[in-house]
Amino acid sequence: MDKSPQIDAQFMHLALEEARLAAAEGEVPIGAVVVYDDEVIARGHNRREVDEDPSAHAEFSAMTAAARALGRWRLTGCTVYVTLEPCLMCAGLMVNARIDRCVYGAPDPKGGALGTLYDVSHDERLNHEFAVTPGVLADECAELLRSFFRARRAQNKAARQAAEE
């Protein structure tokens, strides 16, 4: 089921495009695409602030769109590409949706549920396991997040300084 590193990088670049769309909307820059039969069938990016929806994570939205595109809730045969390691909620949805594989960019030391803090993908107590390929374009994915938060901190600092004047 593993794809070549070049194919994984190609799809991760598409997820990064989605992450940049999130940043343009003022959202944390995380993007995702869902691939079925070597075709992108769904895309998503963070929209929690815009939609005022705690579940509007990139991969969650992309998987929901993929289910609509396929006309079924089971995402068997699908690979989810996401720029940041999924959280517990999204990893749980991957189990419940029965995806075949998740490929992620940067690890999430504060909430990663596919190997960093937890490993929902291979928990024998659950009814489904799936393959995980970590670290695809990890540096680029991590830098996008770092740059976003660096800029946000600078904006907040400037706003505080302006308020003090």
C-alpha positions as CSV (number, residue, x, y, z in Angstrom):
1,M,0.0,0.0,0.0
2,D,2.9,2.4,0.6
3,K,3.4,4.8,-2.3
4,S,6.8,6.0,-3.5
5,P,8.3,8.9,-1.6
6,Q,7.9,11.1,-4.7
7,I,4.1,10.4,-4.9
8,D,3.7,11.0,-1.2
9,A,5.6,14.3,-1.6
10,Q,3.4,15.3,-4.5
11,F,0.2,14.8,-2.5
12,M,1.7,16.5,0.5
13,H,2.4,19.6,-1.6
14,L,-1.3,19.7,-2.3
15,A,-2.0,19.5,1.4
16,L,0.5,22.4,1.9
17,E,-1.5,24.4,-0.6
18,E,-4.6,23.8,1.6
19,A,-2.6,24.8,4.7
20,R,-1.7,28.1,3.0
21,L,-5.4,28.7,2.3
22,A,-6.0,28.3,6.0
23,A,-3.3,30.8,6.9
24,A,-4.8,33.3,4.4
25,E,-8.1,33.0,6.3
26,G,-6.3,33.6,9.6
27,E,-6.5,29.9,10.6
28,V,-3.7,27.7,11.9
29,P,-2.1,26.5,8.6
30,I,-3.0,22.8,8.4
31,G,-4.2,21.3,5.2
32,A,-5.3,17.9,4.0
33,V,-6.2,15.9,0.9
34,V,-7.8,12.5,0.6
35,V,-6.6,10.3,-2.2
36,Y,-8.5,7.3,-3.7
37,D,-7.3,5.4,-6.7
38,D,-4.4,7.8,-7.1
39,E,-6.8,10.8,-7.4
40,V,-7.5,13.6,-5.0
41,I,-11.2,13.2,-4.1
42,A,-11.4,15.8,-1.3
43,R,-9.5,18.7,0.2
44,G,-9.7,20.5,3.4
45,H,-8.0,23.1,5.6
46,N,-8.5,24.3,9.2
47,R,-11.6,26.4,9.5
48,R,-12.3,26.3,13.2
49,E,-12.3,30.1,13.7
50,V,-14.2,30.9,10.4
51,D,-16.8,28.2,10.9
52,E,-16.9,28.5,14.7
53,D,-16.7,24.7,14.8
54,P,-14.4,22.8,17.0
55,S,-14.4,19.8,14.6
56,A,-13.4,21.9,11.6
57,H,-9.9,20.4,11.4
58,A,-8.3,20.0,8.0
59,E,-8.3,16.2,7.9
60,F,-11.8,15.9,9.5
61,S,-13.3,18.2,6.9
62,A,-11.5,16.4,4.1
63,M,-12.6,13.0,5.2
64,T,-16.2,14.2,5.5
65,A,-16.0,15.6,1.9
66,A,-14.4,12.3,0.8
67,A,-17.3,10.3,2.2
68,R,-19.7,12.5,0.3
69,A,-17.6,12.2,-2.9
70,L,-17.6,8.4,-2.6
71,G,-21.2,8.1,-1.4
72,R,-20.3,6.0,1.6
73,W,-19.0,6.5,5.1
74,R,-16.3,3.8,4.8
75,L,-13.2,5.3,3.3
76,T,-11.6,2.0,2.6
77,G,-9.0,2.4,-0.1
78,C,-8.3,6.0,0.9
79,T,-5.1,7.7,2.0
80,V,-5.3,10.9,4.0
81,Y,-2.4,13.4,3.6
82,V,-2.2,16.0,6.3
83,T,0.5,18.6,7.1
84,L,0.4,18.0,10.9
85,E,0.1,14.7,12.8
86,P,-3.6,14.2,13.6
87,C,-5.1,14.8,17.0
88,L,-7.1,12.2,18.9
89,M,-10.4,13.3,17.3
90,C,-9.1,13.1,13.8
91,A,-7.2,9.8,14.4
92,G,-10.4,8.4,15.9
93,L,-12.3,9.4,12.8
94,M,-9.7,7.7,10.7
95,V,-10.3,4.5,12.6
96,N,-14.1,4.8,12.3
97,A,-13.9,5.7,8.6
98,R,-11.6,2.7,8.0
99,I,-9.0,4.6,6.0
100,D,-6.1,2.5,4.6
101,R,-3.3,5.0,5.4
102,C,-2.4,8.4,6.8
103,V,0.6,10.3,5.6
104,Y,1.6,13.3,7.7
105,G,4.2,16.0,7.6
106,A,5.2,17.5,11.0
107,P,4.8,15.6,14.2
108,D,2.7,17.2,16.9
109,P,4.4,16.9,20.3
110,K,1.4,18.4,22.1
111,G,-1.4,16.4,20.6
112,G,-0.2,13.8,18.0
113,A,-2.2,10.7,18.1
114,L,-0.4,8.6,15.4
115,G,2.7,7.9,17.3
116,T,3.9,10.9,19.2
117,L,1.7,11.0,22.3
118,Y,-0.6,8.2,21.4
119,D,-0.9,5.6,18.6
120,V,-4.5,5.2,17.6
121,S,-3.6,3.7,14.3
122,H,-2.3,0.5,15.8
123,D,-4.3,0.1,19.0
124,E,-5.3,-3.6,19.2
125,R,-8.4,-2.7,21.3
126,L,-9.9,-0.8,18.3
127,N,-11.7,-2.4,15.4
128,H,-9.4,-1.1,12.7
129,E,-5.7,-0.4,12.1
130,F,-4.1,1.6,9.3
131,A,-0.7,2.3,8.0
132,V,1.1,5.6,8.9
133,T,3.9,7.3,7.1
134,P,5.3,10.2,9.2
135,G,7.6,13.0,8.2
136,V,6.8,13.6,4.6
137,L,8.0,17.2,3.9
138,A,8.2,17.6,7.6
139,D,10.5,20.6,7.6
140,E,8.3,22.5,5.1
141,C,5.1,21.7,7.1
142,A,6.7,22.6,10.4
143,E,8.1,25.9,9.0
144,L,4.7,26.9,7.8
145,L,3.4,26.5,11.3
146,R,6.4,28.2,12.9
147,S,6.1,31.2,10.6
148,F,2.4,31.6,11.2
149,F,2.8,31.6,15.0
150,R,5.8,33.9,14.8
151,A,3.8,36.4,12.8
152,R,0.8,36.0,15.2
153,R,3.0,36.7,18.2
154,A,4.5,39.8,16.5
155,Q,1.0,41.1,15.8
156,N,-0.1,40.5,19.3
157,K,3.0,42.3,20.6
158,A,2.4,45.2,18.3
159,A,-1.3,45.4,19.4
160,R,-0.3,45.4,23.1
161,Q,2.3,48.1,22.5
162,A,-0.2,50.3,20.6
163,A,-2.7,49.8,23.4
164,E,-0.1,51.0,26.0
165,E,0.6,54.2,24.1
